[in-house]
Amino acid sequence: MALSTSDVLLLLLGFFFPPLAAVIKRGCRADFVINCALTILGHVPGIIHAWYLVIKYPSIPEYATLPTHHDGHLRASGDHVVVVSSPSPAQPPAPASGSRQPLTSHDDPPPSYSSIAPASLFSADLISKTVSDQLPEHYTMRPLRKNDFAKGVLDCLAQLTVVGTISRQQFEDTFDQMARQGCSHIVVVEDCERNQVVACGTLVLEQKLIRECGKIGHIEDIVVSSTERGKRLGLYMIQQLKHIAEQIGCYKVILNCSEKNVYFYEKCGLTLKDVQMTEYFSK
């Protein structure tokens, strides 16, 4: 398998400073901690592990390039879907001299075009079908997408807390940053009939050194639109985020909430424990 230019540069970087190559390729995950430990034990093991990560997780384009098929149907690759047009039909043989060639709508083939579905923040394979199937009809639960700015995800979050003024460019830049870091798993519920995001929740991954370099999932920003209350979307969101946390190897999840919401989260299977302390910094 051919390596991209960025991966070749990471191989070179991994030779001189393996942990830097590991964190660029995998982010603040267990692989980075393992590489640091191997580098401390010996530089060569660190190099070998860094090269292993680069080769095992090759860089791919944001949008996969797919071959054109004869039927012009959708072709999928991971979280990307490409619509490919059919190739131009074979031209009929030239008419005999003096004969009149009929004009048909097939004389001019349709223009070729392609349309790429927006990328997801994380793999949809982490979404539990068991939980998603409990949603009402016409509702779907999925990872945040780059085009959700137009589907009102910020309006939904504004019902929870202060969002502020965010431009589309700011939203997309932050989306790209979170996707690169790989620590944020934002799940949304969309009303497919209205093309609107009506619920949202976040699982933030925290890599620890304790518990044998274990991982903790922080459940944050749970909100259900005021027009959707009573449909158990909040319960399904918590179940989904707990499922993702278990799938990515967290040994526990943590959620902070106000006292009035304790009873709801206890019904979701969480237990009251410890006390939250906080301090806000002025800008």
C-alpha positions as CSV (number, residue, x, y, z in Angstrom):
1,M,0.0,0.0,0.0
2,A,1.4,3.4,-1.1
3,L,1.9,5.9,1.7
4,S,0.9,9.5,1.4
5,T,3.4,12.3,1.6
6,S,2.3,13.2,5.2
7,D,2.9,9.6,6.3
8,V,6.3,9.5,4.8
9,L,7.2,12.7,6.7
10,L,5.8,11.1,9.9
11,L,8.0,8.1,9.4
12,L,11.0,10.4,9.2
13,L,9.8,12.3,12.2
14,G,9.3,9.0,14.1
15,F,12.9,8.2,13.6
16,F,14.1,11.2,15.5
17,F,11.2,11.8,17.9
18,P,8.8,8.9,18.1
19,P,6.3,10.3,20.6
20,L,5.7,13.4,18.4
21,A,4.9,11.2,15.4
22,A,2.6,9.0,17.6
23,V,0.6,12.0,18.9
24,I,0.2,13.5,15.5
25,K,-1.1,10.2,14.1
26,R,-3.3,9.0,16.9
27,G,-3.8,12.0,19.2
28,C,-3.9,11.8,23.0
29,R,-4.8,8.2,23.1
30,A,-3.3,5.0,24.6
31,D,-1.0,4.6,21.6
32,F,0.7,7.9,22.5
33,V,1.3,6.8,26.2
34,I,2.6,3.4,25.0
35,N,5.0,5.1,22.6
36,C,6.3,7.4,25.4
37,A,6.9,4.4,27.6
38,L,8.7,2.5,24.8
39,T,10.8,5.5,23.9
40,I,11.9,5.8,27.6
41,L,12.8,2.1,27.7
42,G,14.8,2.5,24.5
43,H,14.8,4.7,21.5
44,V,14.6,1.9,19.0
45,P,11.4,0.3,20.4
46,G,9.8,3.8,20.3
47,I,10.8,4.2,16.6
48,I,9.4,0.7,15.7
49,H,6.1,1.5,17.5
50,A,5.8,4.9,15.8
51,W,6.4,3.4,12.4
52,Y,3.8,0.7,13.2
53,L,1.2,3.4,14.0
54,V,1.9,5.3,10.8
55,I,1.6,2.2,8.6
56,K,-1.4,0.7,10.4
57,Y,-3.4,4.0,10.3
58,P,-2.6,5.5,6.9
59,S,-3.8,9.0,6.1
60,I,-6.7,9.1,3.7
61,P,-8.3,12.0,1.8
62,E,-11.2,13.7,3.5
63,Y,-13.4,12.5,0.6
64,A,-12.7,9.1,-0.9
65,T,-12.3,9.0,-4.7
66,L,-14.5,6.2,-6.0
67,P,-14.5,4.6,-9.5
68,T,-17.4,5.3,-11.9
69,H,-19.7,2.4,-12.3
70,H,-21.9,1.6,-15.3
71,D,-25.2,2.0,-13.5
72,G,-24.6,5.5,-12.0
73,H,-25.8,4.4,-8.6
74,L,-24.5,5.5,-5.2
75,R,-21.1,4.2,-4.1
76,A,-20.2,4.3,-0.4
77,S,-16.8,4.4,1.3
78,G,-16.8,4.7,5.1
79,D,-18.7,7.9,6.1
80,H,-18.5,9.3,2.5
81,V,-21.0,8.7,-0.2
82,V,-20.3,9.7,-3.8
83,V,-22.9,10.0,-6.6
84,V,-21.3,9.0,-9.9
85,S,-22.9,9.6,-13.2
86,S,-23.2,6.9,-15.9
87,P,-20.6,7.0,-18.7
88,S,-21.7,8.4,-22.0
89,P,-23.5,5.8,-24.1
90,A,-21.7,4.4,-27.2
91,Q,-22.3,6.5,-30.2
92,P,-24.3,4.8,-33.0
93,P,-22.5,4.2,-36.3
94,A,-22.6,7.1,-38.8
95,P,-25.6,7.1,-41.1
96,A,-25.1,6.2,-44.7
97,S,-24.5,9.0,-47.1
98,G,-27.7,10.8,-48.0
99,S,-29.7,9.3,-45.2
100,R,-31.3,11.5,-42.5
101,Q,-30.2,11.0,-38.9
102,P,-33.1,11.3,-36.5
103,L,-32.7,13.7,-33.6
104,T,-33.2,12.2,-30.2
105,S,-32.8,13.3,-26.6
106,H,-29.9,10.8,-26.4
107,D,-27.7,12.7,-28.9
108,D,-26.2,14.9,-26.2
109,P,-25.2,12.8,-23.1
110,P,-26.0,14.5,-19.7
111,P,-23.1,16.3,-18.1
112,S,-21.0,14.4,-15.6
113,Y,-21.3,15.4,-12.0
114,S,-20.5,14.2,-8.5
115,S,-21.9,15.0,-5.1
116,I,-20.2,14.2,-1.8
117,A,-22.0,13.6,1.5
118,P,-20.6,15.6,4.4
119,A,-18.1,14.0,6.7
120,S,-19.1,12.7,10.1
121,L,-17.3,13.7,13.3
122,F,-16.6,10.0,14.1
123,S,-17.4,6.6,12.7
124,A,-21.1,5.7,12.5
125,D,-20.1,2.2,13.4
126,L,-20.0,3.3,17.1
127,I,-23.7,4.1,17.0
128,S,-25.8,1.4,18.7
129,K,-28.6,0.2,16.4
130,T,-30.4,-1.2,19.4
131,V,-30.7,2.3,20.9
132,S,-31.4,4.0,17.5
133,D,-34.3,1.6,16.7
134,Q,-36.2,2.8,19.8
135,L,-36.5,6.3,18.3
136,P,-39.9,7.5,17.0
137,E,-40.6,7.2,13.3
138,H,-38.7,9.6,11.0
139,Y,-36.1,10.3,13.7
140,T,-32.4,9.2,13.4
141,M,-29.5,9.2,15.8
142,R,-26.0,9.7,14.3
143,P,-22.7,11.5,14.7
144,L,-22.5,15.2,14.2
145,R,-21.9,16.2,10.5
146,K,-20.3,19.2,9.0
147,N,-23.5,20.4,7.5
148,D,-25.4,20.4,10.7
149,F,-24.8,24.1,11.1
150,A,-27.7,24.5,8.6
151,K,-29.8,22.0,10.5
152,G,-30.0,24.1,13.6
153,V,-27.6,22.2,15.9
154,L,-26.5,25.5,17.5
155,D,-30.2,26.6,18.1
156,C,-30.7,23.3,19.9
157,L,-27.6,23.8,22.1
158,A,-28.8,27.4,22.8
159,Q,-31.7,25.9,24.8
160,L,-29.1,24.5,27.2
161,T,-26.6,27.3,27.7
162,V,-25.0,30.3,26.1
163,V,-23.7,29.6,22.6
164,G,-22.8,33.0,21.4
165,T,-22.4,34.2,17.8
166,I,-20.7,31.5,15.7
167,S,-20.3,31.8,11.9
168,R,-20.5,28.9,9.5
169,Q,-16.7,29.1,9.0
170,Q,-16.1,29.0,12.8
171,F,-18.3,26.0,13.1
172,E,-16.6,24.1,10.3
173,D,-13.1,25.0,11.5
174,T,-14.0,23.7,15.0
175,F,-15.5,20.6,13.5
176,D,-12.3,19.9,11.6
177,Q,-10.2,20.5,14.8
178,M,-12.4,18.1,16.8
179,A,-12.2,15.5,14.1
180,R,-8.4,15.6,14.1
181,Q,-8.1,15.3,17.8
182,G,-10.5,12.4,17.9
183,C,-11.6,13.0,21.5
184,S,-15.1,14.4,21.0
185,H,-18.0,12.2,20.1
186,I,-21.0,14.5,19.5
187,V,-24.3,12.6,18.8
188,V,-27.4,14.3,17.4
189,V,-31.0,13.2,16.9
190,E,-32.4,14.5,13.6
191,D,-36.1,14.9,12.7
192,C,-35.7,13.7,9.1
193,E,-39.1,15.1,8.0
194,R,-38.0,18.7,9.0
195,N,-34.2,18.2,8.5
196,Q,-33.7,19.6,11.9
197,V,-31.4,18.6,14.8
198,V,-33.7,18.2,17.8
199,A,-31.4,16.7,20.4
200,C,-27.7,16.6,21.1
201,G,-25.2,15.1,23.5
202,T,-21.4,14.9,23.8
203,L,-19.0,12.3,25.1
204,V,-15.4,13.6,25.6
205,L,-12.6,11.1,26.0
206,E,-10.0,11.7,28.7
207,Q,-6.8,9.6,28.6
208,K,-5.5,8.9,32.1
209,L,-2.2,7.5,33.5
210,I,-4.0,5.8,36.4
211,R,-5.8,2.5,36.1
212,E,-3.1,1.2,33.7
213,C,-3.5,4.2,31.4
214,G,-7.2,3.9,31.4
215,K,-9.8,6.1,29.7
216,I,-12.7,8.1,31.1
217,G,-15.8,9.3,29.2
218,H,-17.2,12.7,30.2
219,I,-20.9,13.1,29.2
220,E,-21.6,16.7,28.5
221,D,-24.1,19.1,26.9
222,I,-27.3,16.9,26.9
223,V,-30.1,18.9,25.4
224,V,-33.5,18.0,23.9
225,S,-35.4,20.7,22.0
226,S,-38.5,22.1,23.9
227,T,-40.7,20.9,21.0
228,E,-39.6,17.3,21.5
229,R,-40.1,16.7,25.2
230,G,-41.9,13.5,26.2
231,K,-40.4,11.3,23.5
232,R,-37.6,9.9,25.7
233,L,-34.9,11.4,23.5
234,G,-32.8,12.3,26.5
235,L,-32.9,8.8,27.8
236,Y,-31.9,7.3,24.4
237,M,-29.1,9.9,24.1
238,I,-27.6,8.9,27.5
239,Q,-27.9,5.2,26.5
240,Q,-26.1,5.9,23.2
241,L,-23.2,7.9,24.8
242,K,-22.7,5.1,27.4
243,H,-22.6,2.6,24.6
244,I,-19.9,4.6,22.8
245,A,-17.9,5.0,25.9
246,E,-17.9,1.3,26.4
247,Q,-17.0,0.7,22.8
248,I,-13.9,2.9,22.9
249,G,-12.6,1.3,26.1
250,C,-13.6,3.7,28.9
251,Y,-13.7,2.2,32.4
252,K,-16.3,4.7,33.5
253,V,-18.3,7.7,32.5
254,I,-18.8,11.0,34.5
255,L,-21.7,13.4,34.2
256,N,-22.2,16.8,35.9
257,C,-25.7,18.1,36.4
258,S,-27.8,20.4,38.5
259,E,-29.6,18.9,41.5
260,K,-33.0,19.1,39.8
261,N,-31.8,16.7,37.1
262,V,-30.3,14.1,39.5
263,Y,-33.5,12.0,39.5
264,F,-33.6,11.8,35.6
265,Y,-30.0,10.7,35.3
266,E,-30.5,8.1,38.1
267,K,-33.3,6.6,35.9
268,C,-30.7,6.5,33.1
269,G,-28.5,4.2,35.2
270,L,-26.1,6.7,36.7
271,T,-25.3,7.0,40.4
272,L,-24.8,10.1,42.5
273,K,-21.2,10.3,43.6
274,D,-18.8,13.0,44.7
275,V,-19.2,16.8,44.4
276,Q,-18.4,19.0,41.5
277,M,-16.2,22.1,41.9
278,T,-15.8,24.8,39.3
279,E,-14.3,28.2,38.5
280,Y,-15.1,30.3,35.5
281,F,-12.3,32.5,33.9
282,S,-13.1,35.9,32.5
283,K,-12.0,36.5,28.9
